[in-house]
Amino acid sequence: MLRKLTHYTTALVFLCAIAAVYQVVVVAWLTPPEIERVAFAPRTQLQLGDTLGDLFAEGSWQRGKCKRLQTADGMLLFENWEQTTTDQWKLWPITVVIGRGSDDQGSNAPIVMEAHQGAELKFTGSLDVMSGGAPPIQRGRMIGEVTITRRDPTTPDDELSIRTSNVGIDNQKIWTTEKIEMELGQARMIGRDLTVHLTTAASRPMMQPGDGGLLDRMELIYLDQLTIPLENGPLWAAADATANDSRYQMQKASDALAVVRIQCGGRLEYDFAINQLMLRDSVALIHEIENAKADRFDCDTLELTLRDPSNESLVRDGPLDWITRIKATGAPLVADLPNLDLRFAAGQIDLQAARGLIHADGNQGIEVHRAGIHARLEAIVYQFDPKMPAAIGTIDARGIGIVQFDGSDLPIHRAQWSDGFKLQSLSTKAPGESSDPLDGDFGFWIDGEVQTWLADGGRFNAGSIEGVLKPAVMTPAFATTDAAGDAETVRPRLVPDWISANDSVHLDTASIAADTEQLQLFFVNAESANGNRMEPSANSTKGNENSIRQLVVQPTSGSPTTVPVARRRPTIRGNLITAKLSMNESGIHAGDLSVVGDVLLTHTVDVAGEPMLAKLTGEQLRLIDGGGEDVLHLGSGTTSPARFELGDGYFVGPVIQIRPSDNVVWINEAGEFRIPTAALPNGLSSNRNNRGDVDNGGSELTWVQPPLCRWEGEMVFDGKTAVLTEGIEIVASVINGRDPWDVKINGDRMEIVLNDGVQVRDLKTMRSATIQRIDLTESASKPLIVEAVQHAADGLTEAKHLLHAKQLTLVPASDDAPVGIEAAAKIAAGGKLFGTGPGWYRSWNRGDADSMTGIHLAYNDRMQGDFVSRSLQFLKGVRVGVREVSNWDDIFDARNMDALRNGQSTLDCDQLRFSIAPDQRNGPRIPGLSTPWETQATGGVVFRTQSERGLLECTATRAAYASGKDLFTLQGAPNRPAIFRQTRPDGQPGPEGAVSTMSLRLKTMEVENMQLERLNIGH
């Protein structure tokens, strides 16, 4: 016991000590300081009108002595009540304010529901009408006519008003199956069976920020009418029915009243959380403008998402600024918009305004009809700048597409492709940086078996087409003048900058046909870079027939309508065709054409009123027309030389260049040409009349085939002089009188000079041109040789002639000889030939049926010939040898004929003249018989001939021989008689004598006439 007491006392003392220490040390630190007491203001009694004064007018029963019950979601106002069960009451008249509850912050736009006949309400708990509070409403029914309003003093134009009857209500929704009339601002809706879902705690975080977050979504089962007036005017301008052209005479949007009507055969839903309107089953949107046709949009379903319509801080410049997304579907959906001259049909369309994206497609594709353009597409995606929707964006139409153009002024009637079409801006500026809707260039691509049908019935096909369009300001061709006399303002539009077509490009029209692997078109303005307007060259203004444009021609705006004629259309073929086109108000004109690879161009041109086919082939072709520089440049490849065919003539060479502006034709290296018969100068062309007689102004020369000229250097023609260098060859077939001749000339250089210059661009001037002379020269490696072969009418060769000279000059028709030829050598008018020696002449003439006579003539000075008299004259150091030959190629040298055989002759003289017998020049030719000819020798004549009667040697001043009569004549001078000496076949001397003149027949040695001065009979 004592022990326990001791323990107890010890513990008590210890605890007291601890308590004393705590009181002294700890309590002083824990005790708060003394604070002066402040008196609170008396509590203010909450009055009804303080919180609902902005909703109800002064004197209304809601602001009088009525009962007010406050729940977590709102307020319940009523005057009379009757309790039917513990938690169910009948209240009348009744007003429900949603948005001013105990848990709310006090909405500026609460929902107010009024029913004068009252409502039957069931609460979640017991209701004490005297407490001022109430449990949440579980469900209820408002009896009779009901009005539902949402008022916002800050936006009175957006007030909501619904008039209906017998409305059900709970803590999640408000509904009625009766008819409703709803007004939102100036919009008006009439329908039946409406359900308005209220926001819940789970859905409120998804609501848009603002005061209108009490409504979750609305459902209307039956929509009878939905009308939305457009305060700022129609969505787009109305087409003026009284205007001459509805595309350009438009009313301003603010000048007309407009309204949008929405019809729907199914359910209408509006989600307030995402501001989305959904319509289903036979949806129709009708855009009505005063005094204009209505625009209509029909679809099966429509989803319209608005862009925060209650946010007044957003800048809205157009209808798209109110829209976030529009999505519509149909089978198909159809938009018929006459005020935009647009009709659209598709399976579905999706417009995302915030992203600037429109996507449309369908199982049957889409159809677009706009201003005479009808398109069927598989799908289309349109990307635009949301900040500037009026600017052209990116159009991407994937898959098959068909476009038809009804405008008569358009060159294309129809176009189609298999892979897709795309158009997009190539501007490097940031979106919204420029206010010009057509600022910058635009690129386009068309892929996959592109086919186009042209307005003239032609077709244009390609594997793909791409190009660039650029903005331009041009006056429309149908511009009119208003009442004030002002012309219509020019309007901007897109014009092509360049276009490229690839893969099996084919153009087939009534005016031209073209085939290529790649076609490139470059478009330039009608004004050049230095500001000067591009005009046709001076000569081209005379007409297309006088221009290089004859080879590539298109009608102009001033071209008269003509009756089509039967002639071949132009054709162009090549691996790459490039053209530069100039544009102005009158149309498009080709100024620069280039063709590369396997070139073929054909065209029919007029020469002296007759059509002539022109054909150009080669590896490269360049045709420039206009701007003062006209050029036709035709180049060759390794396997395809440059060839320019014109009628029955042509030019061939590595490079053929024709410059009509400089009046130059140039072929840079070896080539050949044949002048067309229709373009042969006067004096070189002729025709035969119906009787077969020659009719060419008195000339007997007729070209069987125009002359062919070849050269190894270059050919240059400047309109007056044509020069061929470094080895030339000329081949021609003519009819002289009635005798066909084949002529061939070889030499080093040829120069053709015309009396009057001609215009290269005008082929008709070639017909009126006259040749002054033709000069032929030789070089050490390329001798000048002229070969002429005479044929009979049956084609049998009658004679062959070869002529060699250092230089030859041909004067087709002139009274004057060239410089260097003495006056005595002038010959009467007609074709003449002049040559310089030393040279030689060879001929082969058919005699009897089994014989042929050859002649070799050598001369030292010069020669001259006359084609009219068919004669040749050789001067100085002339030596002639005559003998039989075995064939047309058998040759001999007269200078080595010292010992003569039977039938051989030699003649030495200073001058020698050969000619056709005068009585045979125009006589009929007998096939198989030689042409009689004559020769005259003067000055130191030495004649030697061997026959069966021996050798005859003669010396005379003059000698002559006529082959037709076999008559040889010797003449001496007054003081120097002619000497003759005969040696018999056995070698014995024969008669020898001197005569003034003597005529004998060489074959028989019979003397026909003789004036003897001295005679020695011999042995």
BELFEN-V151776 format. One record per residue. PSI is psi in degrees with one decimal (NA if undefined). BURIAL is b if it has 16 or more other ideal C-beta (glycine too) atoms within 10 Angstrom, else e. Layout:
psi=[PSI & PSI]
burial=[BURIAL & BURIAL]
//
This chain:
psi=[-48.4 & -35.9 & -43.1 & -38.2 & -38.9 & -44.2 & -41.3 & -43.8 & -42.7 & -44.8 & -37.9 & -43.1 & -41.2 & -42.3 & -37.9 & -39.8 & -42.6 & -40.5 & -37.7 & -43.5 & -41.7 & -41.4 & -38.0 & -41.1 & -51.9 & -44.4 & -35.3 & -31.3 & -27.1 & -16.6 & 124.4 & 158.5 & 161.2 & 131.2 & 137.7 & 130.6 & 139.2 & 135.2 & 130.8 & 147.4 & 151.6 & 146.7 & 130.9 & 134.9 & 123.4 & 124.7 & 150.2 & -41.2 & -11.1 & -30.7 & -18.1 & 8.9 & -26.6 & -7.6 & -27.8 & 147.3 & 157.4 & 131.6 & -8.6 & 153.1 & -23.3 & -23.9 & 7.4 & -153.3 & 78.7 & 165.6 & 141.8 & 125.1 & 133.8 & 128.2 & -176.3 & -27.1 & -18.9 & -158.5 & 148.9 & 118.3 & 135.2 & 164.4 & -38.4 & 152.2 & 157.5 & 125.6 & 123.0 & -36.3 & -175.5 & -42.2 & 12.3 & 131.6 & 156.2 & 120.9 & 137.8 & 154.0 & 159.6 & 144.3 & 130.1 & 123.4 & 111.5 & 121.3 & 0.3 & 39.1 & 179.8 & -26.2 & 0.1 & 158.6 & -4.6 & 85.3 & 141.1 & -17.2 & 68.0 & 165.3 & 128.8 & 124.1 & 127.7 & 137.7 & 112.6 & -28.8 & -1.8 & -169.8 & 153.7 & 119.2 & 143.9 & 125.0 & 163.7 & -13.9 & -173.0 & 138.7 & 130.7 & 103.7 & -16.2 & -6.7 & -23.3 & -9.7 & 165.3 & 147.0 & 163.7 & 150.0 & 126.5 & -48.0 & 164.7 & 173.7 & 123.3 & 126.9 & 144.1 & -155.6 & 133.8 & 137.3 & 135.8 & 123.3 & 155.1 & 112.6 & 136.5 & 111.1 & -27.7 & -28.8 & 75.1 & -23.1 & -12.7 & 18.9 & 143.1 & 131.7 & 124.5 & 129.5 & 123.9 & -160.4 & 155.5 & 70.7 & 130.2 & 151.0 & 142.6 & -169.4 & 1.4 & -24.0 & 164.6 & 133.6 & 159.0 & 149.6 & 1.7 & 175.8 & 141.8 & 150.1 & 117.0 & 138.0 & 128.6 & 103.9 & -123.6 & -3.2 & 145.3 & 133.8 & 136.8 & 131.4 & -164.3 & 155.1 & 78.2 & 138.0 & 125.3 & 116.8 & 134.2 & 159.2 & 149.2 & 175.7 & -31.0 & -30.2 & -16.6 & -35.8 & -20.0 & -9.2 & 153.9 & 144.6 & 141.6 & -171.1 & -8.4 & 35.1 & 27.0 & -22.3 & 133.7 & -60.2 & 163.9 & 139.5 & 130.1 & 116.4 & -40.5 & 122.0 & 118.9 & -35.6 & 136.3 & 113.3 & 129.5 & 102.4 & 145.8 & 104.8 & -35.7 & 16.3 & 178.0 & 163.2 & -29.8 & 165.2 & 152.2 & 143.2 & 130.4 & 111.2 & -18.9 & -6.3 & 156.4 & -34.0 & 112.7 & -12.6 & -24.1 & -17.5 & 96.3 & 147.7 & 154.9 & 147.1 & -33.8 & -5.8 & -5.7 & 146.0 & 143.5 & 153.4 & 149.3 & 125.0 & 135.9 & 127.8 & 144.1 & 130.4 & -6.1 & -143.3 & 143.5 & 128.8 & 141.8 & 121.6 & 110.1 & -23.0 & -39.2 & 8.3 & 51.0 & 128.7 & 128.3 & 126.7 & 140.5 & 144.3 & 103.2 & 58.3 & 137.5 & 128.9 & 121.4 & 121.9 & 107.8 & 130.1 & 139.3 & 131.0 & 34.4 & 163.2 & 150.9 & 139.2 & 138.4 & 138.7 & 116.9 & 136.6 & 175.0 & -42.5 & 150.0 & 127.9 & 118.8 & 114.7 & 121.0 & 155.3 & 89.5 & 67.9 & -22.7 & -3.5 & 104.4 & -10.1 & -15.3 & 138.4 & 124.9 & 110.2 & -11.5 & 177.1 & -35.9 & -19.2 & -13.9 & -8.7 & 136.6 & -43.9 & 141.7 & 125.3 & 123.9 & 146.8 & 157.5 & 173.5 & 64.6 & 173.3 & 142.8 & 129.9 & 116.0 & 101.4 & 83.8 & -28.1 & -20.4 & 3.7 & 47.0 & 136.4 & 133.0 & 135.3 & 135.4 & 169.8 & -38.1 & 154.0 & 138.1 & 114.3 & 118.1 & 95.4 & -39.4 & -34.4 & -9.2 & 50.8 & 131.2 & 127.2 & 130.0 & 138.0 & -171.8 & 160.1 & -33.3 & 17.2 & -166.9 & 154.3 & 136.8 & 129.9 & 117.7 & 114.6 & 51.6 & 4.2 & 125.7 & 122.4 & 138.0 & 118.1 & 152.4 & -40.8 & 160.4 & 139.8 & 127.5 & 118.4 & 123.9 & 168.6 & 115.1 & -27.1 & -19.0 & 74.6 & -20.8 & -21.1 & 146.3 & 129.7 & -148.1 & 124.8 & 123.6 & 105.4 & 95.7 & 148.3 & -161.1 & 142.8 & 143.1 & 127.2 & 132.0 & 135.9 & 124.3 & -13.0 & 131.1 & -19.6 & 0.6 & 139.9 & -18.2 & 131.4 & -36.0 & 147.5 & 145.9 & 156.6 & 167.8 & -21.0 & -37.1 & 166.9 & 140.5 & 138.2 & 127.1 & 157.2 & 142.1 & 10.3 & 142.0 & 1.6 & 149.2 & 151.4 & 133.9 & -3.3 & -33.1 & 144.3 & -3.2 & 120.1 & -17.6 & 34.7 & 124.6 & 171.8 & 162.5 & 132.2 & 146.5 & 150.9 & 132.9 & 121.9 & 146.1 & 94.9 & 59.1 & 127.6 & 135.3 & 140.5 & 123.9 & 161.3 & -26.9 & 10.0 & -3.8 & 178.4 & 151.7 & 119.6 & 148.3 & 158.9 & -37.0 & 156.0 & 135.7 & 162.2 & -176.2 & 133.2 & 142.0 & 150.6 & 143.7 & 152.6 & 115.4 & 146.1 & 128.2 & 147.7 & -24.2 & 24.8 & 139.1 & 172.7 & 132.0 & -176.8 & -29.0 & -5.7 & 4.9 & 134.3 & 156.1 & 136.8 & 137.4 & 148.3 & 143.6 & 150.0 & 168.3 & 131.2 & 153.5 & 139.5 & -48.3 & 152.0 & 136.6 & 126.5 & 137.1 & 158.4 & 99.8 & 55.5 & 130.4 & 126.2 & 124.0 & 101.6 & 174.1 & -20.5 & -18.9 & 152.4 & 135.8 & 143.3 & 132.0 & 164.2 & -23.3 & 130.0 & 125.4 & 125.9 & 127.0 & 130.3 & 133.4 & 157.0 & 162.4 & -13.4 & 139.1 & 174.8 & -28.4 & 6.8 & -4.4 & 137.8 & 135.4 & 111.3 & 153.4 & 154.7 & 162.6 & -40.0 & -26.3 & -16.6 & -12.5 & -11.0 & 157.9 & -27.3 & -16.4 & 10.8 & 159.8 & -13.9 & -10.2 & -30.0 & -27.2 & 104.5 & 144.4 & 152.6 & 151.2 & 175.3 & -26.6 & 4.0 & 128.3 & 156.2 & 125.2 & 159.0 & 129.3 & 143.6 & 157.0 & 97.3 & 158.4 & 141.3 & 157.3 & 144.6 & 143.2 & 134.6 & 142.1 & 163.2 & -35.2 & 122.8 & 123.9 & 134.0 & 141.1 & 121.8 & 136.2 & 141.2 & 140.5 & -170.2 & -26.9 & -12.9 & -155.9 & 134.9 & 133.8 & 126.3 & -18.6 & 119.2 & 132.0 & 132.0 & 131.2 & 132.5 & 112.7 & 57.8 & 135.7 & 122.5 & 126.0 & 146.5 & 152.4 & 123.0 & 160.5 & 126.1 & 113.2 & 39.5 & 2.8 & 137.8 & 140.6 & 132.7 & 125.5 & 134.0 & 124.9 & 127.3 & 152.1 & -159.3 & -28.3 & 139.3 & 131.1 & 123.1 & 114.0 & 128.6 & 121.0 & 169.0 & 17.6 & 3.4 & 104.0 & 124.2 & 133.9 & 112.3 & 117.7 & 117.7 & 159.6 & 165.5 & -169.7 & -30.6 & -5.9 & 96.3 & 156.0 & 128.0 & 126.4 & 105.4 & 136.2 & 104.1 & -128.1 & 10.6 & 169.5 & 163.5 & 135.5 & 135.7 & 169.4 & -42.6 & 126.1 & 121.4 & 123.7 & 122.5 & 88.6 & -33.2 & -34.7 & -4.8 & 48.5 & 137.6 & 127.4 & 129.6 & 118.7 & -28.6 & -160.2 & 139.8 & -167.6 & 159.5 & 155.2 & 120.6 & 131.8 & 145.2 & -39.3 & -18.7 & 7.0 & 137.5 & 159.0 & 137.7 & -15.3 & 1.8 & 153.8 & 166.5 & 160.3 & 140.9 & -176.0 & -21.9 & -1.3 & 0.0 & 152.6 & 134.7 & 90.1 & 44.5 & 28.7 & -14.2 & 142.0 & 7.4 & 122.3 & 131.0 & 115.9 & -38.2 & 134.0 & 154.1 & 140.8 & 125.9 & 130.4 & 151.3 & 161.2 & -9.6 & -99.7 & 165.3 & 128.2 & 131.5 & 122.7 & 19.6 & -20.2 & -34.4 & 132.5 & 130.3 & 127.2 & 132.3 & 166.0 & 46.5 & 109.5 & 155.3 & 130.5 & 128.4 & 131.7 & 155.2 & 123.7 & 166.0 & 115.1 & 107.2 & -109.8 & 8.6 & 122.4 & 140.7 & 140.7 & 124.4 & 137.5 & 131.2 & 131.3 & 141.2 & -167.5 & -36.6 & 142.9 & 137.2 & 123.6 & 123.6 & 129.2 & 151.4 & -46.0 & 140.5 & 154.0 & 160.8 & 124.1 & -36.2 & -16.2 & 101.2 & -20.7 & -28.8 & -23.0 & -33.2 & -34.8 & -2.9 & 150.2 & 139.8 & 128.6 & -47.9 & 162.7 & 121.0 & 131.3 & 133.2 & 163.0 & 170.2 & 178.7 & -34.6 & -13.8 & 87.5 & 155.5 & 114.9 & 132.1 & 127.9 & 130.4 & 125.6 & 124.4 & 135.5 & 155.3 & 175.1 & -28.3 & 6.4 & -3.5 & 136.1 & 126.8 & -38.3 & 158.4 & 136.2 & 136.9 & 137.3 & 133.3 & 137.1 & 161.4 & -37.4 & 140.2 & 139.6 & 121.9 & 123.1 & 102.0 & -40.5 & 99.5 & 146.6 & -11.1 & 135.5 & 159.3 & 167.2 & 136.7 & -16.7 & 126.8 & 159.7 & -32.6 & -18.2 & -1.0 & 141.9 & 156.5 & 167.9 & 140.0 & 176.1 & 131.3 & 152.2 & 131.4 & 138.7 & 155.9 & 144.3 & -171.1 & 150.4 & -171.7 & 166.6 & 137.1 & 146.4 & 150.4 & 124.9 & 132.8 & 128.1 & -118.9 & -177.5 & -32.4 & 11.1 & 154.6 & 132.8 & 134.1 & 146.8 & 134.3 & 127.1 & 132.6 & 140.3 & 161.8 & -30.1 & -78.7 & 174.1 & 159.9 & 145.3 & 160.1 & 115.8 & -23.6 & -49.1 & -4.4 & 59.0 & 154.6 & 140.6 & 129.8 & 143.1 & 141.2 & 124.0 & 42.1 & 132.4 & 125.2 & 136.6 & 136.9 & 133.6 & 164.5 & 144.9 & 156.9 & -27.7 & -178.4 & -8.3 & 2.6 & 120.6 & 159.9 & 168.0 & 115.7 & -27.7 & -13.6 & 8.3 & 79.4 & -50.1 & 118.2 & 149.0 & 173.8 & 129.5 & 4.2 & 148.9 & 154.2 & 153.8 & 128.0 & 136.7 & 176.1 & -34.1 & 138.8 & 135.8 & 126.2 & 142.1 & 161.7 & 144.1 & 133.0 & -36.6 & -3.4 & 1.0 & -38.5 & 11.0 & 167.3 & 146.8 & 136.0 & 115.4 & 139.9 & -14.0 & 143.1 & 157.1 & 124.2 & 137.5 & 165.2 & 153.6 & 146.1 & 132.5 & 138.1 & 152.8 & 99.5 & 46.8 & 129.1 & 116.7 & 133.8 & 133.1 & 144.2 & 128.1 & -171.4 & -21.1 & 7.7 & -167.6 & 130.5 & 126.3 & 131.2 & 145.2 & 136.2 & 168.9 & -33.1 & 143.4 & 150.7 & 151.9 & 133.4 & 114.8 & -31.3 & -32.4 & -6.2 & 45.2 & 121.2 & 130.6 & 133.0 & 142.4 & 140.3 & 177.3 & 166.3 & -38.9 & 2.9 & 96.2 & 165.2 & 140.3 & 134.1 & 149.9 & 131.6 & 138.3 & 123.8 & 163.4 & -29.7 & 3.1 & -3.2 & 145.6 & 141.1 & -159.1 & 146.9 & 137.7 & 178.5 & 133.7 & 154.1 & -39.3 & 150.5 & 138.7 & 130.8 & 162.0 & 125.1 & -36.0 & -36.9 & -6.7 & 27.6 & 133.2 & 124.9 & -38.0 & 142.8 & 136.1 & 96.7 & 135.7 & -32.6 & 142.9 & 136.5 & 114.0 & -31.3 & -165.5 & NA]
burial=[e & e & e & e & e & e & e & e & e & e & e & e & e & e & e & e & e & e & e & e & e & e & e & e & e & e & e & e & e & e & e & e & e & e & e & e & e & e & e & e & e & e & e & e & e & e & e & b & e & e & e & b & e & e & b & b & e & e & e & e & e & b & b & e & e & b & b & b & b & b & b & e & b & b & b & b & b & b & b & e & b & e & e & e & e & e & e & e & b & b & b & b & b & b & b & b & b & b & b & b & b & e & e & b & e & e & b & e & b & b & b & b & b & b & b & e & e & b & b & b & b & b & b & e & e & e & b & e & e & e & e & e & e & b & e & e & b & e & b & b & b & b & b & e & e & b & b & b & b & b & b & b & e & e & b & e & e & b & e & b & e & b & e & b & b & b & b & e & b & b & b & e & b & b & b & b & b & e & e & b & e & b & b & b & b & e & b & b & b & b & b & e & b & b & b & b & b & b & b & e & e & e & b & e & e & e & b & e & e & e & b & b & b & b & b & b & b & b & b & b & e & b & b & e & e & b & b & b & e & b & e & e & b & b & b & b & b & b & b & b & e & e & e & e & e & b & e & e & e & e & b & e & b & e & e & b & e & b & b & b & b & b & b & b & e & b & b & b & b & b & b & b & b & e & b & b & b & b & b & b & e & e & b & b & b & b & b & b & b & e & e & b & e & e & b & b & b & b & b & b & b & b & b & b & b & b & b & e & b & b & e & e & e & e & e & e & e & e & e & b & e & e & b & b & b & b & b & b & b & b & e & b & b & e & b & b & b & b & b & b & e & b & b & b & b & b & b & b & b & b & b & b & b & e & e & b & b & b & b & b & b & b & e & e & b & b & b & b & b & e & e & e & e & e & b & b & b & b & b & b & b & b & b & b & b & b & e & b & b & e & b & b & b & b & b & b & b & b & b & b & b & b & b & b & b & e & e & e & e & e & e & e & b & b & b & b & b & e & b & b & b & b & b & e & b & e & e & e & e & e & e & e & e & e & e & e & e & b & b & e & e & b & b & b & b & b & b & b & e & b & e & b & b & b & e & e & e & b & e & b & b & b & b & b & b & e & b & b & b & b & b & b & e & e & e & e & e & e & e & e & e & e & e & e & e & e & e & e & e & e & e & e & e & b & e & b & b & b & b & b & b & b & b & e & b & b & b & b & b & e & e & b & b & b & b & b & b & b & b & b & b & b & b & b & e & e & e & e & e & e & e & e & e & b & e & b & b & e & b & b & e & e & e & b & b & b & b & b & b & b & b & b & b & e & e & e & e & e & e & e & e & e & e & e & e & e & e & e & e & b & b & b & b & b & e & b & b & b & b & b & b & b & b & e & e & e & e & b & b & b & b & b & b & b & b & b & b & b & b & b & b & b & b & e & b & e & b & e & e & e & e & b & e & b & e & b & b & b & b & b & b & b & b & b & b & b & b & e & e & b & b & b & b & b & b & b & e & e & e & b & b & b & b & b & b & b & b & b & b & b & b & b & b & b & b & b & b & b & b & b & b & e & b & e & b & b & b & b & e & b & b & b & b & b & b & b & b & b & b & b & b & b & b & b & b & b & e & e & e & e & e & e & e & b & e & b & e & e & b & b & b & b & b & e & e & b & b & b & b & b & b & e & b & b & b & b & b & e & b & e & e & b & b & b & b & e & b & b & b & b & b & b & b & b & b & b & b & b & b & b & b & b & b & b & b & b & b & b & b & b & b & b & b & b & b & e & e & b & b & b & b & b & b & b & b & b & b & e & b & e & b & b & b & b & b & b & b & b & e & e & e & b & e & b & b & b & e & b & b & b & b & b & e & e & e & e & e & b & b & b & b & b & b & b & b & b & b & b & b & b & b & b & b & b & e & e & b & b & e & e & b & e & e & e & e & e & b & e & e & b & b & b & b & b & b & b & b & e & b & b & b & b & b & b & b & b & e & e & e & e & e & b & b & b & b & b & b & b & b & e & b & b & b & b & b & b & b & b & b & b & b & b & b & b & b & e & e & b & b & b & b & b & b & e & b & e & e & e & e & e & e & b & e & b & e & e & b & e & e & b & e & e & b & b & b & b & b & b & b & b & b & b & b & b & b & b & b & e & e & b & b & e & e & e & b & e & e & e & e & b & b & b & b & b & b & b & b & b & e & e & b & b & b & b & b & b & b & e & b & b & b & b & b & b & b & b & b & b & b & b & b & b & b & e & e & e & b & b & b & b & b & b & e & e & e & e & b & b & b & b & b & b & b & e & e & e & e & e & e & b & b & b & b & b & b & b & b & b & b & b & e & b & e & e & b & e & e & e & e & b & e & e & e & e & e & e & e & e & e]
//
